[in-house]
Amino acid sequence: MDRAELLRLLMKRTNSVRQFIASQIPDRFRALVSAEDVLQEVWIDAFRMNHESIDHLDAWLSRAARSKLIDTIRAMQTAKRGGQWHQMLPGATTKSYMAFFNRVQDGDGKTPSRNYTEQEAHGVFVTRQPRPKGTKLYGPFTSAAGVRDAVNALQRVFKFRTCELDIRADDAKRRFFRPCLLHAIKQCTAPCADIISKQSYGKDIKRLVRLLNSKRSVLMRQLNREMTAAAEQRDYEEAALLRDRIKAIQSLELSGNVDEHVQPEVFYVDPADGLEKLRKLLDLSETPRIVEGIDIATLQGESSVGSLVCFIDGKPFKNGYRRYKIKTVEGMDDYAMIREVIARRYRHAAAAEELYPDVILIDGGLGQLHAALEAFEHLRQALEADGHDAVRPAMVVSLAKREELVYVQAQSQPHKLPRNNTGLRLLQQVRDEAHRFGQHYHHILRRKRTFNEDVKAGRKPPQVARKCSSTTGRKMSRGTKADPIIEEDFTQMPPEKP
């Protein structure tokens, strides 16, 4: 088989081999291993071999794909996280160990760290690019401004240098060097000008390292005594500076922590895993497939709308989106608006004319959940009063903002889940999509209302130039495409209970 024929056959099998490799990657390595990288390695080896026939090539590709995948996973290295000051978070570990297979946190965003150089006269620096050798690294920290303020405060106490000068003990011209302004304001002992001995400067650095590696109680007590003395002497400016210095040193406690400071929202969520976690959370007999979210958008009771979004298998299903103008509620009454939206959306499902979704999510807290349950109960009573059988929804929950508490029907206490729980992440996606969709429609109605008011008042709207087509160069028509989203506008509401 010649090279041209081999190349043609490999091109035909690219997608199938890529899918095969992706299917063989274990779940815990899916965020770290790229099927495309393994495929490239397989292709390189394929060109180095002589293949007798097409059957021989197909058999070899499957074996080579498994072998390369196993080698890739075995080659991955892990680093154990140390204590508070030596912990290596993504900003340091993935950059220091060149973690090529880390597809989750390989962005350019870096957290600030503090390090000092191991030269003749150590320097202390705040950096986002730690030096590979000759440094001792502390961090990373969540607040860059807080770290810089803390370094300035520590410099007033330990008087270390923060310059980039290359200071050597064998440099005889150091004693003629003029130190910078930091020495004049007594924030640096000027080892660059040989004003302080190497031993004395080293003692100051050792005290600083001892402080960073241990508790700060001694330094904090000293600063508190100075602040109290300054306040008693009515030197309030000095007391305020010492207070700010104490706060800056306390900010050193905000060293990065994976569980607390890494935002899980930036990571990919597997829909299947999210639905499985949701099944366990809600104690459902089967994994839910259809989740619908409801939200209300209003501004001081004007242009109030309700939105409903639909997720199937953890992904948005745009054809299932609905939006509603609130017709029966005036003023600010979220509960009544939720009851109206539910009555208009699920009146057919309550009469067994269509199916309920597996999970119905209400944006809000316990009050919004009770309002939704009241609406379903009202639908049931209205149908039974007419002699019809009524169907109840399988599961109704609500998700409160800020604390992200999940309220479940028939349960008195909410669930507070970890931020990285995939079930919570899925509910957040549904809630945020319902909020976005509702706000979009609410803004459309507000613009229409403002336009109508301007027309009635005789004010002309500003002229908007029509855009030209990028292909024909002609001005485009003022007509726009019809909105594919269905707007439910039923005027018949369920009969009130006599």
Residue, then its C-alpha position, 0 to 999 in steps of 0.5 A: m500500500d503506497r503513501a497516497e493510498l494510505l493517506r486517503l484511507l486514513m482521511k476516511r477513517t478520521n472521524s470514526v477513529r476519533q469517536f472510538i478514542a473518545s468512547q474509550i477515555p475513562d470518565r475521570f479523565r475526560a476533562l484532561v485527555s484530548a481525543e484529538d491529541v491521541l489521534q495525532e499520535v496514532w496518525i504519526d505511527a500509521f505513516r511509519m508502518n507498512h500496511e498490507s491491506i485495508d483489513h490490516l490497517d483497520a485492525w492496527l488502528s484500533r490496537a494503536a488507539r488503545s495503546k496510545l490512550i493508555d500511554t497518555i494516561r500513564a504519562m500524566q503526573t499529579a502533584k500533592r498540595g501542601g500547606q497553606w503557604h506551599q499549596m500549588l493551585p492551577g495558577a502554579t501547578t499547571k504552569s510549573y509542571m507544564a501540564f499539557f493535558n490539563r484542558v480545564q484550567d489552561g487559560d492565561g488567567k493567573t493569580p498573583s503570588r509572592n516570592y523572594t529570590e535566593q541571591e546574595a540579598h534576597g528580594v520580595f516580589v509580587t508576580r504572576q509569573p513565578r521564576p522557575k529556579g532560585t525562588k521561594l513561592y508563597g500563594p497564589f492569593t485571591s486579591a492582588a491589591g491585598v497582597r501588594d498592600a500586605v507586602n508594603a506593610l511588611q516592608r515597613v517592618f522588615k525593610f527588605r528590598t523589592c528592586e530587581l538589581d543583581i546584587r553580588a557580594d564580590d562587587a566592590k563598587r556597591r559602596f559607591f551606589r546611591p540607594c533609591l528613595l525607599h531607603a530615604i523613607k526607611q522602608c529598605t535597608a539598602p543592601c544594594a549600597d552595602i549599607i547593611s551587612k549580609q548577616s543582618y539583612g539575612k536575619d531580617i529575611k529569616r524573620l519575614v520567612r518565619l512570619l510567613n510560615s507561622k502564625r502572625s500573632v507576634l506581629m499583629r500584637q505589635l501593630n495593635r499596640e502601636m495603633t492603640a498608642a497612636a490613638e491615645q496620643r490623638d495621632y489619628e492619621e498614624a492610627a489609621l495607617l496602622r489599622d490599614r496595615i493590620k487589615a493588609i496583613q490579615s488579607l494574607e489569610l486569603s491565600g487561594n484554596v481549591d474548594e473555596h476560591v476556584q469558581p466551578e461555574v467556569f468548568y464544563v458540566d456533563p448533562a448526564d451526570g447532572l441529571e443523575k445527581l438531580r435524580k438522587l437529590l430529588d429521590l426520583s425513581e428514574t433519571p429525569r429527562i425534561v426540566e422546565g424552568i419558570d421566571i418572572a420579569t417585571l419593573q415596578g409592576e410594568s411590562s410584566v412577563g413570564s418566561l418558560v424554558c425547556f431542557i431535554d437531556g440537560k440541553p436547551f430545547k428552544n422549540g419548547y420555550r414559551r413567554y407570557k404577558i401577564k394579564t390578570v395581575e396589576g402591580m408587584d405580586d410575584y406569587a400571583m404572576i407565577r400562579e397565572v403562568i402555571a395555570r396557562r402553561y399546565r392546564h392541558a397537562a393537568a387534564a391529562e391532555e399532555l405530559y408534565p415535565d419530569v422536573i419543574l423549576i421555579d426561580g425563587g425561594l420557599g414563597q415562590l414554590h408555595a405559590a406554584l404548588e397552590a396553582f397546581e392545586h387550584l387546577r386540580q380542584a377546578l378539574e375535579a369540580d367539573g367531573h374530570d380527573a386531574v393529574r399532579p406534576a411529578m416534581v416541583v422545586s425552586l432555587a433561591k439566589r445568593e445562597e443557592l438553596v434548593y427547596v423541594q415540594a413536601q420537604s420543610q428544609p432546603h438543600k444546600l449543595p456544594r458549588n461544584n455539585t453537577g445537579l446544582r449546576l444544571l438547575q442553575q443553568v435552567r434558572d439563568e436561562a429562564h431569567r435571560f429569556g424573560q428579561h429579553y422579552h421584558h425589554i422588548l415590551r418596555r421599548k414598545r411601550t416607550f415608543n408608543e408613548d413617544v408617538k402619542a406625545g409627538r416625539k419622533p424616534p431617532q433615525v436609524a440608518r438601514k444596514c447594507s447586505s455584506t453580499t449584495g451591497r443593497k440596503m436590507s429591508r426593514g422587515t425582520k424574521a418572525d420570532p420562532i419562540i411561541e407566545e402563549d396568549f390564552t384568554q380562557m383561564p381555568p374556572e374559579k372554584p364556586 
